[in-house]
Amino acid sequence: MDCTRAQLQALIGAWVLGLTDEHAAGLAGVKPATVADWLRRGEADEPGYADVLAARSRARAEFAAECAGKMSRSRDWKAHYAGLQRLGYYAPKGEETPQSVSEASKRILDSYDAMGL
């Protein structure tokens, strides 16, 4: 696997903050196309690369759970909602099929189940 521990740590740190794969790649000093390739290889269950995909899933689930918690406790929930939208948990305003909170919760839980948590 050609991803160093430092690069993986930087990617995970960026994903936990809700950054896109492209921005996470920039922070890790890796080309976005390289990160996309690692994730594709992870989807194909290649040894080592599946761990990168699982790390991204867990990091995004942690970010989503944090945003969902803050939305439920905050009067100013819109910023947290926008963070969830960025990761696809809710459809952007104006789209025909926005996801409900229960659907978003199910996606978060499904991502944990997929990682065996």
Buried (B, 14 or more C-beta within 10 A) or exposed (E): EEBEEEBBEBBBBBBBBBBEBEBBBBBBEBEBEBBEBBBEBBEEEBEEBBBBBBBBBBBBBBBBBBBBEBBEEEEEBEEBBBBBBBBEBBEEEEEEEEBEEEEBBEBBEEBBEEEEE
